[in-house]
Every structure is written in C-alpha cells, then in structure tokens.
C-alpha cells in the first residue's frame, strides 16, 4: 500500500527532467519499471532508440512529459516516442521500425490523448494522420 502512494507522490517531480534527453524519462523510477514490461520482446530496439538522438523532453498541458529518440543508425531504422502523464501515471509508447509501427501502447486502435497529437505529429506526421486522438 505504501508503494503506490510513493509513486504518485514522486510523479510530479518527473516534470523537472524537462529539457533533458528522452532517456531520462525512461530511466525515471516511476516510468522505467513499466517501460521494461511494456517493451517486452522489443526491449533492445526501444532501449537503443531511447539512448539515441532526439529533441529534449517537453511538457504539454502542464502534465504530459514526452520526447523521442532514434536508433544510432538513424530514425529510418527505428525511433521511439515516450510520454508520461503525471496526473494519471499513464505511460504512452510508440515504436516505429523501418517507418512502420511495431509497438503501440495504448494499442493502435485505441484513442490516444489529444494533448499528445502535436508531439506525435512532430515525431511522425504520417503515423499521426492515421491515429485517433481524443480529449
């Protein structure tokens, strides 16, 4: 019972890592353990892309922190989008390999948070165009 309360109390401090590379979000104690489970079977590719080049973490709507990174060989090989909602503690993950989606959390058919639409569009405009976003 103490652990979930501790995680929630730590969540707002996640916003303090804005401006750092996306790997900082992946390594955060509130995100990292879930990310390992979520990326099962794709862990190596996700890990490499999260350590690769990409823009600094950004905050949207005062609650979402997000960013992306590309594989060392380039974004055409693999790139990953990672976001965390500090209010609901939701983790969002999108992995593209060779320009095609290989991992969606939430699933591709589920609506994604509308607040993330501009960030996903920046990450990959063609992918954002076929996704559903809801408020």
C-alpha positions in Angstrom: 0.0 0.0 0.0 2.9 2.4 0.6 4.5 1.8 -2.8 1.7 3.1 -5.0 1.3 6.3 -2.8 5.0 6.8 -3.0 5.0 6.5 -6.8 2.1 9.1 -7.1 4.0 11.5 -4.8 7.1 11.2 -7.0 5.2 11.7 -10.3 5.1 15.5 -10.3 8.8 15.7 -9.9 9.1 13.9 -13.3 8.4 17.3 -14.9 11.7 18.5 -13.5 13.6 16.5 -16.1 12.1 18.5 -19.0 14.9 19.7 -21.3 16.9 16.5 -20.9 17.1 13.7 -23.4 14.2 11.2 -23.6 16.3 8.5 -21.9 16.0 10.5 -18.7 12.3 9.8 -18.7 12.9 6.1 -19.5 15.3 5.9 -16.5 12.9 7.6 -14.1 11.8 5.3 -11.2 8.1 6.0 -12.0 8.5 5.1 -15.7 11.4 2.7 -16.1 10.0 -0.5 -14.5 6.7 -0.2 -16.5 8.6 0.5 -19.7 10.6 -2.7 -19.4 7.4 -4.7 -19.1 5.7 -2.7 -21.9 8.5 -3.2 -24.4 8.9 -6.9 -23.8 10.2 -8.5 -26.9 11.3 -5.1 -28.3 13.5 -4.0 -25.3 16.7 -3.8 -27.2 15.4 -1.7 -30.0 13.4 0.5 -27.6 16.5 0.9 -25.4 18.8 1.8 -28.2 16.4 4.3 -29.7 15.8 6.0 -26.3 19.5 6.5 -26.0 19.8 7.9 -29.5 19.5 11.4 -30.8 16.2 13.3 -30.5 14.7 16.5 -29.1 14.7 17.4 -25.4 11.8 16.3 -23.2 8.9 18.7 -23.5 5.9 19.4 -21.2 2.4 19.6 -22.7 -0.7 20.8 -20.8 1.3 21.0 -17.6 1.0 17.3 -17.0 2.4 15.3 -20.0 6.2 15.0 -20.4 7.3 13.5 -23.7 10.1 13.1 -26.2 11.6 10.7 -28.7 14.8 9.2 -29.8 16.2 7.4 -32.8 18.3 4.3 -33.3 22.1 5.0 -33.6 21.8 4.0 -37.3 19.1 6.7 -37.8 15.4 7.3 -37.5 14.7 5.3 -40.6 15.8 2.2 -38.8 13.9 2.8 -35.5 12.5 5.6 -33.5 10.5 5.6 -30.3 8.1 8.1 -28.8 7.7 8.1 -25.0 5.3 10.1 -22.9 4.1 10.1 -19.2 1.0 11.7 -17.7 1.9 12.9 -14.2 -1.8 13.1 -13.2 -2.9 9.5 -14.2 0.6 8.0 -14.3 -0.1 6.7 -17.8 2.8 5.7 -20.0 2.5 6.0 -23.7 4.9 4.3 -26.1 5.2 4.1 -29.9 8.0 2.3 -31.7 8.5 2.6 -35.4 10.9 0.3 -37.2 11.7 0.9 -40.8 9.0 3.6 -40.8 6.3 1.0 -39.7 4.7 0.7 -36.3 5.9 -2.3 -34.3 4.7 -1.4 -30.8 1.8 0.8 -29.7 0.8 1.4 -26.1 -2.1 2.2 -25.9 -2.9 -0.1 -28.8 -3.1 1.4 -32.3 -6.9 1.1 -32.4 -7.4 2.8 -29.1 -7.7 6.6 -29.0 -4.6 8.5 -27.8 -4.7 11.6 -25.6 -5.5 14.7 -27.8 -2.8 16.7 -25.9 -0.2 14.5 -27.5 -1.3 14.9 -31.1 1.1 17.8 -31.9 4.0 15.9 -30.4 3.2 12.7 -32.3 2.8 14.7 -35.5 6.3 16.1 -34.9 7.6 12.6 -34.2 6.0 11.1 -37.4 3.3 13.0 -39.3 2.1 10.1 -41.5 1.6 8.0 -38.4 -0.2 10.8 -36.5 -2.5 11.2 -39.5 -3.9 7.7 -39.2 -4.2 7.6 -35.4 -7.2 8.6 -33.3 -6.8 11.3 -30.7 -9.5 12.2 -28.1 -9.8 14.8 -25.4 
